[in-house]
Amino acid sequence: MDICLVTIDNDLNKSLQPKSAFGMLWLQTHFENDQWEALSNSTVIITEENSKLLMEDATNAGLNIKCISDISMLDVFPKNN
């Protein structure tokens, strides 16, 4: 896996996490220099729409992308009190 996109909230925003040197290098060609530290620390958050565009572009470039959800089921189905 080169890049992992982790859904972090109910608005489907994603944490962008490079997982290989190839993934990091590819991301560096798509983000400004001042964002590289945030990329390397996996602290970049992108919208669902932008994540779809990124996935398409990265996949076309030959990268292996994985999407996962970090939202617990309690967030999706709140517990009744």
C-alpha positions in Angstrom: 0.0 0.0 0.0 1.3 3.4 -0.9 -1.4 5.8 0.5 -4.1 5.2 3.0 -7.2 7.4 3.3 -8.9 7.0 6.6 -12.5 8.4 7.1 -12.3 10.4 10.3 -15.8 11.8 10.7 -19.4 11.6 9.6 -18.8 14.2 6.9 -16.5 11.6 5.3 -13.4 13.8 5.6 -10.2 11.7 5.2 -6.9 11.6 6.9 -4.2 11.3 4.2 -1.5 8.9 5.3 1.5 8.0 3.0 2.6 4.4 3.6 5.5 4.0 1.3 8.3 6.1 -0.1 6.7 6.0 -3.5 3.4 7.3 -1.9 5.1 10.1 -0.1 7.1 11.1 -3.2 3.9 11.1 -5.3 2.1 13.2 -2.7 5.0 15.7 -2.6 4.5 16.3 -6.3 0.8 17.2 -5.7 1.1 19.4 -2.5 3.0 22.6 -1.8 6.4 22.4 -0.1 5.1 23.9 3.1 2.7 21.0 3.4 5.3 18.2 3.2 5.8 18.1 7.0 2.1 17.7 7.6 2.1 14.9 4.9 4.9 13.1 6.5 3.2 13.3 9.9 -0.2 12.1 8.5 -1.9 15.3 9.6 -3.4 16.3 6.3 -7.2 16.2 6.2 -9.0 16.3 2.8 -12.7 16.3 1.9 -14.6 13.3 0.4 -14.7 14.9 -3.0 -11.0 15.7 -3.0 -10.2 12.2 -1.8 -12.0 10.7 -4.8 -10.0 12.9 -7.2 -6.8 12.0 -5.4 -7.6 8.3 -5.5 -8.4 8.4 -9.3 -5.2 10.3 -10.0 -3.0 8.2 -7.8 -4.5 4.9 -9.1 -3.9 6.1 -12.7 -0.2 6.7 -11.7 0.1 3.1 -10.5 -0.1 3.7 -6.8 -1.9 1.2 -4.5 -4.5 3.1 -2.4 -6.5 1.8 0.5 -9.6 3.5 2.1 -10.7 2.6 5.6 -13.1 4.0 8.2 -12.0 5.1 11.6 -15.6 5.9 12.6 -17.0 3.6 15.3 -20.4 2.2 14.9 -21.5 4.3 18.0 -20.8 7.4 15.9 -23.0 6.1 13.1 -25.7 4.7 15.3 -25.7 6.8 18.6 -26.7 4.9 21.7 -30.2 5.8 23.0 -30.1 7.1 26.6 
